[in-house]
């Protein structure tokens, strides 16, 4: 009896269709594996699905590879300051003779930070889980304070001595993802655009400088770490 190739092909098609149908049913309402590769990141990994993975401790390996990406950037020459992270400018604040630029990241942004200006790391400070109780924080009473609404927020920031005075770069995360990693020890000299650290699912970065330096980035503006200029031709203090 001759082998029926037509029947085999038809059975194969049926099995493949059943596989994708079952996969679709199991992953509903999230994209099936047949569709996901053709979708942009925000559609491929919906935020509801991402938080479920984080809470369960079982993130998708494909998303983890995407999240941990660390692309090269074209650092602008000269003294212009650059954005520390990818994201959207949430606010520009002035408190206690200091200027603050608040950048909000979404979960699909690159989470590796870069230093906006050259300088020497002079220290690291960690506030712990409940920052709102820390009365030394100059932004504690801000009406749209970027930590409000976060459950058990945590932040670490690096202090950097620069030609423009003392600067601080804060990384902030929430209760679901409290891992903050800085790459360099105290005393390290960093060049503008050099990588400084990573937030694991972190959501906010704050650049803090002397009040003499007014950030030119606009609220609502999308910025790219290492490339977007946030202040042009700042005058050095030293």
N, C-alpha and C positions, 0 to 999 in steps of 0.2 A: 504494500500500500504506500503510495507516494505521500510525502509530507505536505500538508496544506499550509503554505506560507500565508495565504490570505487570511485564514482563520487565526493564525498566530499573531499577525499584525493587528487584527481586530481585537483579540483578547488583550494584547499589550496596551492598546489605546484605552480599553475599558479599565484596566488595572491602574494606569496612570491617571485617568480621570477620577477614579475612585479615591486614589491617594490624595489628589489635590482637593477633592470635595471634603474628605475627612479632615485634612489639614485646615481648610477654610472654616469648617464647623468648630474645630477645637480652638482656633485662634480668634474666632469672631468675638467682638466687633473689630479686632485689630487685623491688619493686612496679613494675608496668607503668604507663605514662602514663595509661591509662584508669582505673586504680584509685587511683593516688597522690593526686589532688586531694581524695579523700574520706576520707583517713586523717589521724590526728593527726601532728604533726611527727616524733615518735620512730619511728612506723611508716612514714611517708612517706620519710624519709631514714635508713635503718638505719645504725648507727655503722660497721659494716664497709664499707658503701658510701662513707661520708664519708671514711674514712681512705684508701680506694683513690683517691678523687678528689684528695685532698691530695697523696698520693705521686706521682700521675700529673700533677699540676699542671693538672687540668681539672675544677674543681668545677662542679656543675650551677648554671646561672644562677638558677633558682628558689630553690635553697637559699641562694645568696649573698644574694639579696634578703631572704630570711627572716632570715639570720644578721646582716645589717647593720642590722636594724631598731633604732630608737631611740625607744621610746615615751615620752610624757610621764608624769611621776609626781607624785603628791600628797604634797608634802613636809610632814611634821608640823610644826606651829608650836612655838616654844619652844626650849629648850636640849637636848632629848633627842637623843642620837646615833642615827644611822641607818646601815643596812647600806650598804657601798660597792658591792656587786655583787649580782646575782641568784645564788642557789645554795644549797648546804647547808653548815651549820656543821660543819666537819671536826674541829676541835679548839680548845680554849682552853688556852693555855700561859702560864707565868710563868718567865722566864729573865732573869738579870742585872738584877733590879728593874724589869723591863718586862713588860707583859701583851700577849699576842698572840691575836688572833682569826683563825682560818684558815677561809676560805670556799672550798669547792670548787664549780666551775662544771661543768655538762655542756655538750656541744656545742650543745644546743638553747636554752640560756639566753641572755638579752640580755648582750652582752659590753661594754657601755658602763658605765664606773664612775662613781660619784658620791661626793663628799667627805662624810664622816659629820658633820663639824663645821666651822664657819667657821675660816679661818686664812690665813696668808701662806706661799706656797711659798718655801722657803729653799734648795732644791737638789734635784738628781736624782743618783742613784747607779745604776750598771749593773755587775752582777757578771760578765757574760759567760756563756760556755756551761757551764763546769764549776764549779758553786757548791760542790760538796762539798769541793773543795780549798781553799776560802777559810776559813781558820781564824778570821777575825774575825766570822763569822756566829754569833750567840748560839744558834741553833737547830741547829747542825751535829751535835750528839750526841744529839738527841732520838730515842728508839726508833722512833716512828712519824713521823719527820721527813717533812714533806709533799713533799720533793724526791726522796726515795729511790724508786727504781723508774722514774723519768723518765730517758729517754735524752738526754744532753746538755742538761740544763735551763738555762734562762736567766731572769734576773729583772732588773727595774728597779724602783726605788722612789723615791717623792717624799717629801721631808722638809717638814713643815709646822709652822710655829710657831703655836700656838693659845693660847687662854686657859687651856688645861689642860696646858700644857707642850709639849715637842717630840713630834710624832707622825710616824709613817711609814706609807705605804700602798704595799705591794708588789704588783706584777703579775708572775706567773710563767707561763712557757710551757715546752713541751717541744721536742724536736728537730724534730718535724714542722711546728711553727708558732712561729717565734721572733720574730714581729713584735709589738712593744709600742709603743703611741703614746700620749703624753701631750699634752694640748691647750694647756696654758698655760705661759708662760715663767716663769723664776725671778723672784720679786718680785710675782707676781700675788696679789691678795687674792680669796679665793673664799668665797662664802656657802654655808651648809649645803645639801646637795642638788645643788649645781652639778656639771655633768659635768666629769670630770677626764681621762678617757682611754679607750682601747679596747684590748682584747687580741684579736688575730686567732687564733681557735681556742685561746686561752689557757685554762688550767684551774684556776688558783688565785689568790686574793687574800688578803693578810695585812694586818690593821690592827694597828699596834703603838703602844702608849701607855704612859704612866707606870704603875707598879704600884698607885698610889692609885686607879686606875679599873678596877673589875672588871666585865667584860662580863656582861650579863644574858642574852644569847642562849644557848640550850642546844645542846649537841652533837647533831647530827642534825636540827636545826630548819631548815626552808626559810625563806629570807629574800629580800626583794625590795629591790633598790637604790633608795634614796631614800624608802622607805616603812616598812620594818620597823625598829622601835626596838630597838637593841642595848644601850642604857644610858639609864636615866631620870634626869633632874635631876642631872647631874654638877656637882660643886662646882668653880667656877673657881679657878685659882691666882693669877690676876692681878687 
